[in-house]
Amino acid sequence: MDDSEKVAHEYLLSLACGAVVYEPDGNVPPDFLVNGTIAVEVRRLNQNEITESGHRGLEVTRIPLAARMRRLLSSFGSPPSGVSWFVCYDFGRPLPEWKELNSALREYLLAFRDNPASGREVSATICKRFEIELRRASNSHSQFFVPGGSADDDTGGWVFQETQKNLRLCIEEKTRKIAAYRHKYPEWWLVLIDRIGFGVEACDEKLYREHLRFEHSWDKIVLASPDNPRWAFELPASLTATS
């Protein structure tokens, strides 16, 4: 099981609705079968970017970029004069291909290494939607360029608005995925592990019930908190499209 499935598994066990079987039909939907009749699919509810081919989680860009940045910075080796610089970066989407971004970054960082700034901080725009800031380190480090922090300009936003937007994307994706298997079980649930709001607070339940209104074909949709799998919010059983 992945992390989302583990959270869902604990949630399903807490309901005491019957035996909970993981991947009853192998590596195809559903992810779980409860009491032999309830098929359950699981997905993380995350922030997504819209692409030409559909949508993808923001982490699909963020995580590989962080790994590539660490490798690039380590390639410059140790500080020749004993002074290191932290490198922080700020980015948005869409980014250029890594080959292009890597070339521009390497060119800038090589020039900086050969002629470091006299001040303690310097910033630069490497290309559209990608900026870096270099900060002189006060302690010695093994690398000349040390990975610092990063900022993803596409994350954040009001929790409810992001939940509303991404909930629709995730539900539509899962609905397409189970279409060919729907006939196998009489009831289908969708458990979404809430990585946007990390659970629906009691004070927000009225807002969510009143304004998360669009059509779907699931028997139950649940937002589960990754921090407390037994704390889950069930969307209204029948949602209607907004006018």
C-alpha positions in Angstrom: 0.0 0.0 0.0 1.1 3.5 -0.6 0.7 6.3 2.0 -2.8 7.3 0.8 -4.0 3.7 0.8 -2.7 3.2 4.4 -4.7 6.2 5.6 -7.8 4.9 3.7 -7.3 1.4 5.2 -7.3 2.7 8.7 -10.4 4.8 8.0 -12.3 1.8 6.5 -11.4 -0.4 9.5 -12.7 2.2 11.9 -16.2 2.0 10.2 -16.5 -1.7 11.3 -18.6 -2.4 8.2 -17.0 -5.8 7.6 -13.8 -7.3 6.2 -11.6 -4.9 4.4 -9.6 -6.6 1.6 -6.8 -4.8 -0.3 -6.8 -5.1 -4.1 -9.3 -7.9 -4.2 -8.9 -8.3 -8.0 -5.2 -7.6 -8.2 -3.7 -4.4 -9.5 -7.0 -3.1 -11.0 -9.9 -1.2 -9.4 -11.0 -1.3 -6.7 -8.3 -0.6 -4.2 -10.3 -2.1 -1.4 -13.4 -4.3 -1.0 -15.5 -3.9 2.1 -17.8 -6.6 3.3 -17.6 -8.2 -0.1 -19.9 -5.6 -1.7 -18.5 -2.1 -1.3 -15.7 -1.2 -3.8 -13.5 1.6 -2.6 -11.1 3.6 -4.7 -8.4 5.8 -3.1 -6.6 8.9 -4.3 -4.8 11.8 -2.7 -6.7 15.1 -3.0 -3.9 17.4 -4.1 -3.3 20.6 -6.0 -3.0 20.1 -9.8 -1.9 22.0 -12.8 -3.8 21.9 -16.1 -1.7 20.7 -19.0 -2.3 20.0 -22.7 -2.7 16.3 -22.0 -4.9 16.8 -18.9 -3.9 17.6 -15.3 -1.1 16.5 -13.0 -0.1 17.2 -9.4 2.1 20.1 -8.7 4.6 17.8 -7.1 5.2 16.2 -10.4 7.2 19.3 -11.3 8.4 20.3 -7.9 10.0 17.0 -6.7 12.1 16.3 -9.8 13.2 20.0 -9.9 14.4 19.9 -6.4 16.5 16.7 -7.0 18.0 18.2 -10.2 18.8 21.4 -8.4 20.7 19.5 -5.7 22.7 17.6 -8.2 23.5 20.7 -10.2 24.7 22.6 -7.1 26.8 19.7 -5.9 28.6 19.6 -9.3 30.4 22.9 -8.5 32.4 21.2 -5.8 33.9 22.7 -2.6 34.4 26.5 -2.0 37.9 27.4 -3.2 38.1 30.3 -0.7 36.2 28.6 2.1 33.1 30.7 1.5 29.8 29.0 0.5 26.6 30.4 -0.8 23.1 29.2 -0.2 21.0 29.0 -3.4 17.2 29.5 -3.1 14.9 29.5 -6.0 11.3 30.6 -6.8 9.5 29.1 -9.8 6.1 28.9 -11.6 4.7 26.9 -14.4 5.1 26.1 -17.2 8.9 25.9 -16.9 11.2 25.4 -19.9 12.7 21.9 -20.4 15.3 21.0 -17.9 18.1 21.0 -20.5 17.4 24.6 -21.3 17.0 25.7 -17.6 20.1 23.7 -16.6 22.2 25.4 -19.2 21.1 28.9 -18.2 21.6 28.1 -14.5 25.0 26.6 -15.0 26.1 29.6 -17.0 25.0 32.0 -14.4 26.4 30.0 -11.4 29.8 29.5 -13.1 30.1 33.2 -13.7 29.2 33.8 -10.1 31.6 31.3 -8.7 34.4 32.9 -10.7 33.5 36.4 -9.5 31.4 36.2 -6.3 29.4 39.2 -5.3 30.8 41.4 -2.6 27.5 41.7 -0.7 25.7 39.1 1.3 22.8 38.6 -1.0 22.2 38.7 -4.7 19.2 37.7 -6.8 18.7 37.0 -10.5 16.0 36.0 -13.0 17.3 33.0 -14.9 14.3 32.8 -17.2 10.6 33.5 -17.2 9.1 31.9 -14.1 12.4 31.0 -12.5 14.4 33.2 -10.2 17.2 32.5 -7.8 18.7 34.2 -4.7 22.2 33.6 -3.4 23.0 34.2 0.3 26.5 34.2 1.7 26.8 31.4 4.3 28.1 32.4 7.8 29.5 28.9 8.5 31.7 26.7 6.3 30.2 24.0 4.1 31.6 21.3 1.9 30.0 22.7 -1.2 30.4 26.1 -2.8 26.7 26.3 -3.6 24.5 24.9 -0.8 20.8 24.0 -1.5 18.6 26.6 0.2 14.8 27.0 0.3 12.4 27.1 -2.7 9.0 28.7 -3.4 6.4 27.2 -5.7 4.3 30.1 -7.0 1.4 27.8 -7.9 0.8 26.4 -4.5 -1.3 28.0 -1.8 -4.6 29.9 -2.4 -7.8 29.7 -0.3 -8.3 26.2 1.0 -11.9 25.9 0.0 -11.4 27.2 -3.5 -8.5 24.8 -4.1 -10.5 21.9 -2.6 -13.4 22.7 -4.9 -11.3 23.0 -8.0 -9.2 19.9 -7.4 -12.0 17.8 -6.1 -13.7 17.9 -9.4 -10.5 16.9 -11.3 -9.8 14.0 -9.0 -13.4 12.7 -9.1 -13.6 12.9 -12.9 -10.2 11.1 -13.2 -11.3 8.2 -10.9 -14.7 8.0 -12.5 -13.0 7.3 -15.9 -10.7 4.8 -14.3 -13.4 2.6 -12.8 -15.8 2.7 -15.8 -14.8 -0.7 -17.1 -15.1 -2.3 -13.6 -18.2 -0.7 -12.4 -20.4 -3.7 -13.1 -18.5 -5.9 -10.7 -19.8 -4.5 -7.5 -23.1 -2.9 -6.5 -21.6 0.0 -4.5 -18.6 2.3 -5.1 -17.0 4.7 -2.7 -14.2 7.2 -3.3 -11.9 8.1 -0.4 -9.8 11.2 -1.0 -6.9 11.8 1.3 -7.0 15.5 1.8 -3.5 17.0 1.1 -4.9 20.5 0.6 -6.8 21.3 3.8 -5.7 18.2 5.8 -9.2 17.5 6.9 -12.4 19.5 7.1 -12.8 21.5 10.3 -16.1 21.3 12.1 -16.6 25.1 11.6 -16.2 24.6 7.8 -18.6 21.6 7.3 -21.6 23.9 6.5 -19.7 25.7 3.8 -18.5 22.4 2.2 -22.0 20.9 2.3 -23.6 24.0 0.7 -21.1 24.8 -2.0 -19.5 21.6 -3.2 -22.3 21.0 -5.7 -21.7 19.1 -8.9 -22.9 15.8 -10.4 -21.1 12.6 -9.8 -22.0 8.9 -9.9 -20.3 7.6 -6.7 -22.4 6.2 -3.8 -20.1 7.9 -1.3 -17.3 10.4 -1.4 -15.2 11.0 1.7 -12.4 13.5 2.5 -10.1 11.8 5.0 -7.5 13.7 7.0 -4.0 12.2 6.5 -3.2 13.3 10.1 -6.1 11.4 11.6 -7.6 8.7 9.4 -10.6 8.3 11.7 -11.5 11.9 11.1 -13.3 12.1 7.8 -15.9 14.3 6.1 -18.6 12.7 4.0 -19.9 14.8 1.1 -23.6 14.9 0.7 -25.0 11.7 -0.8 -26.5 13.4 -3.8 -24.9 16.5 -5.2 -26.5 18.5 -8.0 -24.9 20.7 -10.6 -24.9 24.4 -9.9 -27.0 26.5 -12.2 
